[in-house]
Amino acid sequence: MKDALRAGIKLVIFDCDGVLIDSEAPACRGTARFARSVGLDISDEEGIARFAGKALPQVIAEMEAELGHSLPPDTHATMHANLVALMKQGVEPIAGAITLLEALKKRHIPVRVGSNSSVMEMEAKFGHTGMDRLLAPERIHSAADMGAPKPDPAVYLHGAAEEGVRPEQTVVIEDSDTGAEAARRAGMSCILLRPASHPLPSFWPVEGFVRVEHLDEVLPLLEPALAPELKQ
């Protein structure tokens, strides 16, 4: 059905940045500052447009291509440490994120996280916002730590395998084109959190893909698509 999730959902996998944590813009601005420090003319706002949803290896490769030479071997470690420090300084939950996580937990609907951020970054973000009480460490998966950043679907397929459910029984909540493409490649449903004023990914529409503008819309959209054993 158009504009509906596939039926039989048994698992919800959240992206982190831009879906649970309002860290995408601060992280991209921090990356832009680093880019300027190595000689690239990238404004903070351009950094948001260029780096959102991308893992550090991809960002570094793009900077090296633009510079025409390799960056120092410790660049990844330096940028990662900068991002972890930035996340500890102060990030906020996306509006409605904690309420949604609490509602899913109350309903006993399985939840996991699959992000291009490292586990260390996510621990800093979830600890600062108090989400660590709702997200067990073993249910948090890092595409970066796996060496397979999105749009590679590996982190989502791994989360589903750990839960013991099939990809078609999984819905991913994403905000970036990169993450939505990973969900598409994984054969999963996807709820794309994006304002109506922003364009949809080039591959849209896809069966089981739906756009929402606020996380408050997720549970009413999810309920009719749940597997029978998860319905109240």
C-alpha angles and dihedrals in degrees: 000000000000115000093010136106121247112266123251100048113177102164138040117204117193126204109223113218113061093005106056102005127040091223103111096091096042091047092049091049089051090051090049090053090053090048090054090050090060094047107272121131100226121143122215092253092047087051090059091052094045105039106033112124095006127123121233096255090056092046092050092048090052092049092049091050091052093046093046094227141067122272121230116289091247094056094105092049092047094049092044092052090049091052094048090050090048092051091051091053094065140310128165134218119259109257109276096010099114092042090052094047090050091050093050091048091050089051091048091237108156115245133190135170125230116183143161086229119096120255088248091056092047093049089054092049096045092044093052094049097040093244089124088084089063101038118059114213093239089059094057116090129188122208088193093055089047090054090236109099121187137301077054103090093215097107092052094045089049092052092051092047091051089052091047095237132123121251092248088057091058132085122198122206109212142161104191132072088232093056094043089052089053089053090049092051090048092056092239133135116254137206107201114206104210138131115255088239091064121080122253122240116281092248094057132153104055127164109263094017119122132172123223130180098208135026089238086076094059104078096049088049093047100046099073091047097052122115110261094253091059097049119101 
